């Protein structure tokens, strides 16, 4: 046996490791408790820094200890001079580098470094920028480091073009770099901002349309988009990336950002006035609160109590108010209304003429601006070329989902109605090649079909919205349907009518036969609703029909083919719930 190495059994090794861990844990817990005691006693000296340093060296994600350390450093600032604090903070930076070696993605370490750098009497930003370069060379997706780099760039005044060149280098060495592409998208609007267009000349005087009146021109707002010249260059850069590796998604995401729409101008998009219920409804280009609204009727401010169209919508794109009885009910009188949005210092006028029971004023360009851009000749040419290139790539990679989705976006940027058939075909292919995201594609396809239908409705100047048999899975842009009187959503795949559905203030007939609807939450307080067709849905309880009780004009309800019709005594209970309904089909 002499001269032979004794091999320990696995059980012995595990026991020794357990004892070693317990020993380390006892030391760590003792140091932690001592640290907490010091903080509780208000001890803020260099010994406290030493104790927290020992703990954070082992576990740099202990947030409470970083807080204690900052409290101590701030106290030392009150008792030491600038040169002494310079040395202390420089030592702190060195200590932080050792923590980052333990965990390069430590939230606490990077946050604390940012805090220290901003309090350092004489910061060395060149050194900090170099540190970021080193960390990103090891892991170019370390978003903690990217966040810190933005702080360093801001504090040191690094030129934007220099940072853009930095992203060029990283993207050139690795196309698959989400962070570099994202950082680039934040820099381009700063370096190459889109110039605001000059205000359009006022339209020539014309008789009011029976469906739409032209509003006064509104001021242009500054865009956060990239100027067209630079945008066209970016298309070439990103195209090189996805042609190099068509399956890498980072460049495709950046490409989607390039094709994205600019933020819509915040504005009052429509005002609707009704004599029947003496109400005023206001639609906005985005959900808002009612805090800045003021109604002026015939030159006199009104005490209007604005309410959201649905209790669940604290921020809504449509708000409504009811005027005192008799204010505008006389059909022989003419009224002029103005809705002021004080938050944005804008307003919209609406005239209620004699002989008319309702009137509205809306921006004729609203839908077009919402769903597509007016493209210049140059940009149209470039996007056509991009579409041709993507079609060529799709021939080589017929099952590439990123290529298919980008083709759809290009088609919508160029001509959403002209490419409608091709777009629907590509969505069908996407659902087949990427079945795990089929629900996402179904919702996106539904969104685009709704946009197209709104555009067609706008061009035809009608108030009927029909999208039956289109496999819709979701509803959107309901604020654009404020004036719709008849909506047909039959034979789709809808499961609910969301709270936003209550924005359809003029709706008279609702057809949603042959869906999978379980909830009518959004059919709430629709003052003009008379007829609801709900055949062959999944309404199973009387509670699901409760929102209909808030619609005072409802006369006809078709519930055939719903589970609720099988409940005992349902007819009597429905009669009590909906006394205004005279034509009930079960």
N, C-alpha and C positions, 0 to 999 in steps of 0.2 A: 504494500500500500504506500510505502514511502516514495516520494518524488511525484506522486500523482496529484493533480489539481482536483480538489473536492468540488463537484458540481452540485449547487444548491437545487433543491426541488422547487418547482413552480410555486407551491404553497408557501415555502419559506420566503421566496422572493416577493410575493404579494404581501406577506405579512410585514416585511421590512419596509416596503414602499408605503404601506398604510401607516406604519408608525412614523415614517419620515414626514408624510403629509400632515399627520396630526400635530407633529412638533412644529412644523412651519405655520399651521393654522393657529396654534396657541400663541406663537410669537406675533402673528398678524393681528389677531383679535386683541391681544394685550396692547399693541401699538395703536390700534384703532380706538380702543376705549380710552387710552391716555390722551389721544388727540381730541376726542369728544369732550373729555373732562376739561382740557385746556380751553376749548372754545366756550364751554359753558361758564368757565370762570373768567372769561374775557381776556385770556392771555394772548397777546399779539406781539410776539417778539421773534428773534431769529431762531430760537429753539423750536418754535412752532413751525417755522418753515422747514427745519431739519426733519421733524417728525413726519410732517405731511409728505416730504420728499421721499422718505423711506417707503411709505405706503403706496404713493402714486407710482413709484418706480416699478413696483410689482403689479399694480392694478391702475393704469392711467385713466380708467373710465369711472372713477369714484367721484361723482359730481359734487357731493357735499364737501369733500376735501379740497377741491378746486375753489369752491366758494370761500372756505375758511382761509385758504392761501391768499385769495384776493383781498379779503378783509384785513389780513395781516399786512400785506404790502401797502394798502392804502393808509393804514395806521403808521407804518414806517415812513411814509412820505411826509407826515406831519412832524417827525422828530429828526429827520436826517436831511442833509443838504443835497443839492442837485447832483454833485459828483458822486456822492455815496450811493444815491439811488440809481445812477447810471450803472455803477458796478453791480449792484444787486439785480437790476433788471437784465443786464447782460448775462449774469450767471443763471438767471431764470430761463433765458432763451437757450442756453447750453443744456440745462436740465430738460427742457421741453424736447430738444432734439433726441435725447436719450429715450424719452417716453415714446416718441414717434417711431423709434427703431423697434420698440416692443410691439407697438400697434400703429402702423402708418395711417389707419383710418379711425383713430380715436377722436370722437366728438369733443370730449373734454380738453384734450391736448391742443387741438387746432383752435378751439374757441379761446382758450386761455392765451395762446400765442397771439391771437388777434388783439386781445385785451392788453397784453403786455406791450405789444408794438406801438399801440396808440398812446400809451402813457410814458414810453421811454423818452427821457429828456432829449437825447440826440439819436434818433433812430437811424439805422443803416439799412435803408430800403433796398439798396443794391444787393446786399447780402441776403435779404429776405426773398427778393425776386430770384436770386440764384438758388436758394433752398427750394423754392417752388419748382424751378426747372429740374433740379435733381430728383425731386420726388415724382414729378410727372414723367421723367425719363424711365423710372422704375415701374410706374403704374399710371398710364395716361388717362385712366378712368377714375382716379381718386377724387371724387367730387368734393371731399373735405378740403383737399389742397386747392382745387379750383375755386372754391368759395374764398379761401384765404388769399389766393392770388388776386381776386377782384378787390379785396380790401387793400392789399399792397399797391395795386395799380392806381386805385382811387387816391390813396394817401400820398403817394409819391409823384403823381401827375405823369405817369408813363403815357406817351402819346398813343392815341387809339390806333393809328396806322401801324405802330410798332407791335401792338398786340395782335392786330389782324395778320401781320406777317408771321407772328409766332404760331397762329393757328394754321397758316399755310404750311409751315414746316412740319407740324405734327400730323396734319391730314396727309401731307405728301409721303410721310413715312408709314402711316397706318390709316387707310381709309375707314377702317372699322373703329371709329373713335367718336362715340356719342358726345362726349364732353366738348371736344374741339368743335364739332359742328354746331352744338348749342351755343358755345361761347361766341362763335362767329356770327350767329344770328342776333346776338345782343350788341355786337360791335358795328355791324353794317349800317343800321339805322342812324348811328351816331356819326359815322364817317361819310355816309352817302345818303342823307335823308331825302325823302321825296318832297319836292317843292309843292306848297299848297297852290291849288289852281285858283286863278282869279275868279271872283264871283261872276256867275253867269248873268247876262243882261236880262232884265225883266221881260216876260213874254208879252207879246202884243195883246191889246185888249180884244176880248172875244166874248160872245154870249156864253153864259154858264152852261156846262154840260148837264144833261138830265141826270147823270150818275155821279158827276165829280166836278168840283170847283177847284180852280188853281189857287194854291196858297201863295202868300207873299214870299219872295226869295229869302232864304235863311243864310246867315254868315257861314263861310267855309271854316272848317276846323283843321288844325295842323295834323298831318298824318304821321304815324309811327312806322311807316313802311320805307322800303329802300327805293331810291330813284331808279327809273327804268333802265338807264344805261348800265348801271352796276348789276341790276337784276339779270339782265341778259348775259352778262359775263359769268354770273354765278351758275346759270343753267349749264354752261359749258363745263365748268369745274365739276359740278356734281354728276353730270353725265359721264365724265371720265371714270368717276368712282363706281357707279353702278354697272357700267359696262365691263369694268375690271372684275367685279365680283357681284353678279346680279342677285345673289342670295343674302348679301349683307344688308341688314335693314337700316343701319345708321344713316347712310347717304340718302336712302329713300325717304326717311323721315324729314331730313333737311329739305329735300325736294318738295315735299308736301308743304313745308313752311313757305317756301318760295312761291308756291302756287296759291297760298292762302289769301283770303280776302282781308282788306284793311278793315279796321274797326268802323262800324257805322257811326255816322254823325248822330249825336244825342239830340233828339228832336221830338216834337209832338207830330205824330204821323197822321192822325185822323181825329176829327171831332164829329160826334153824331148826336143829333138833337131829336127828341120824339115828343110830339104833343100828347100822344095817347096816355103815357104814364108820366108825362112832364119830367123827363130825365135828360141828363147830358152825360154822354160817355166819351172818354178821352183815351186814345191809344198812343203809346210811346214806342220809340225805336228799341227800347230795352226795358226790363222790369225796373220800376222805381217805387219810392214811397210817395204818399200823398202830401208830404210836408210842404212842398213849395207851390201848390196849386191855388189859383184864384180865378173866380168866375165873374165876369162883368157882363151884365145884361142891359142892353139899351143905354150904355154909358154909366150904369150904376153897379158898384160892387155888390155881390150877393153873399149872404151867409150860407155858403154851400158846405154840406157835410159829405166829404168824399169817402167812399168806401170801396174796398177791393171787391172784385167780382166774386171772390170765394173766400170764406174765412181762413182757409189754410194758406192763402197767398198774401203774406205780409209785404212782399215786394211783387208788384204785378205790372204787366205791360198795359193793362186796361183798368181804368178807374171810372166810377160812375157816381153821380149825385142826383137827388130828386129835389125838384123845386117845389115851393109851396103851392097847394092846389089853386088853380085859376091863373097862375102866372103866365103861362104860354098856351093854355088850352083853347083860347078863342081863335078859330081858324081864319077869321076875317082880319086878324092883325098881323103885322110883320114885326119881326124881332131881329136884332143883331147881337150876337154873342161873341165874346172873346175869352179864351182860356189862356191865362198867363202861367208860365212855368218859371217861377222866380229863381229857382236853383240855376237855371241856364240862361236867364234873362231873355227868354223867347216867348212867343205867343202864337196863337192861331185864331183866326176869325171864322165865323160861320153865320150865314144869313138864313133865317127861317121865314120863307115867303108866305104871303097870304094864299089860302087854298091848298097848302101842302101840310100833311100831317107829320112829316119828318124831313130832315135835311142833314147834309154832312159836307165836310170839307176834308179832303185828303190829298196827299202828295201823289201825283200821277206816276212819279218815278220811283216811289218807295220800293215796290217789289223788285224792279229791275236792279236797283242799287243793292238790294239785300242778297240776291241770288247770283249775280254776275257782275263783272266789271266792264266798263266801256274800254275796249282795248284800242291802243294806237295801231296804226298800220304796221309799224316796225315790230311791236310786241306780238301782234297777230301772226306776222310772218314767222317770228322766232318760235312761237308756241306751235304753229303748224309743223315746223321743222322738228321740234321736240316730239310731237305726236308721231310723226313719221319714223323717227329714230326708235321710239318705244315700241311701235308696231313691228319694226324690224327685229328688235330684241325679243319681242313676244313670239315671233315666228321661230326663233332659235330656242327660246325658253317658254314653251306654251303653257307650262304649269307654274310659272313664277307669279306668286300672288302679288308681290310688290309691283311688278311691271303692270299687271292687270289693273290694280287699284290706281296706279298713276295714270294710266291711259284714261280711266274714267274721269279723274280729276282734270286732266288736260281737255277732254271733250267738254266738260262742264264749263271750264274757263272760256273756251272758244264759242260754243253754241249749244247750250243745254237742251234746247228743243230739237235742233237739227240732228243731234247725235243720240236722241232718246232711245231708239231701237237698239243701236250698238251698245249703249250703256247697260241696258237691261240684260242683253246677252252676256256681257262680261260679268255682271253680278251673278248670273246663274253658274258660270264657270268657276267663279271665286268660291261659291258655296260648295262646289264639288271638290275642288283641290284643297280647300282649307276648311274642312267640315267642323273643326273645333271652334271656329269663329263664325259659323253660319248665322247665328243670331245677330251678331254685329253687322254683318253684310245685309241681312234682312232689314234691320233698322235703318241703315244708311241708305239702302235702296228706297225704303219707304219715305225717308226725308226728301230724297231727290225727286221722287214722283210727286210728292205734295208741292214742292217748289215749282215744278213744271206745270202742274195744274193751276196753281195760283197765277203764274205768268199767263197761261192761256185765258184764264178768267179775266185777268186785267186787260189783255188785248181785246177781248170780245166785249168788255164792259157789261158783264152780267153779274148776277148775285146768286147764282146757283153753282154749287161745288159738288162735283161727282167724281168719285174714285172707287167704283164698285169692281169687285173681282180682280184686284191688283196685288193680292197677298200682303197687304199692309200689316205690319206688326206694331207700329207705334204711330202716334200723332204728334206733329210739331207745327210751328209757325201759326198757331191758332189765333194769335193776336192779329194776323193778317186777314182773318175771316170775320172781323167785327160786323161787316155789312151784309154777310151772307144770309139769305132767307131760307134756302133749301140745301141740305147737305145729304148726300147719298154715299155711305160707306159700307154698303152691303157686300156680303161674300168676301170678306177679308179674314185676317187672323188676329183681330183686336181682342184684348182681354179686359180692357177697362177704358172708360172715358175719364181722363184725368181732370184735376181741378181747373186747369187752363181752359177746358172746354166751356167754362162759364163765360168766356170772353165773347162768345157768339151772341151778342145782345139783340140781334135782329132775327135770330133763327125762328122759323115757323114750323118747318117740317124736318124731322130727323129720321133717316132710314139707316138702320144698322142691322138688318136681318142677316142671318147666317154668318155670325162671328162666334167668338168664345167669350163674350162679355159677361163678367161676374159683378162688376161694380159700375154704378152710374153716378159716381161722386161728382163729376163735373157738370151734370145736368142740373144746375143749381140756379134758382132765381132767374130763369130766362123769361123775361116778361112777355114775349110774343110767341112762345112755343105753343103750338096747337096740336101737333100730331107726332107721335113717337112709334116707330115700327121696330119691334125687337124680336121678331120671330127667330126661333132656333138659335138661342144663345144659352148661357149657363146661369141665368138668374135663378137662384135657389131659395132666397129668403125674402120676406116682405121688407126687411130692413134695407136690402139692396135697392128697393124702389122708393125709399124714403125721400131722396132728393127731389123726386118728381112732385112731391107735395108743395114745394116752394115755387112751382111754375103755375101761376094763377089762371092762365088761359088754356091749359091742357084739356083737350076734348076727346081725343082718340088715342087709344093705347092698344097695341097688338102684342100679346105675350105668348102666342101659340108656340109650342115646342120648347118652352122653358121649364125646368124642374119645379119652379114655384107654382105652376098651374096644378100640380098634383097634390098640393096641400089641402087638407080638409077645411072647408069654410073659407077658402081664399077669396071667393067672389065678394062675399059680404065684407071681409076685412079690407079689400081693395076699395070697395065703395066708400067705406069710412075714411080710408087714408087719402083717397083722391076723389073728393066729392064733385069736382068740376068735370070729370071724365064721363061723357054720355055714351061713348062707343067703346066698350071694353071687349076685346077678343081674347078668349082663353081656349 
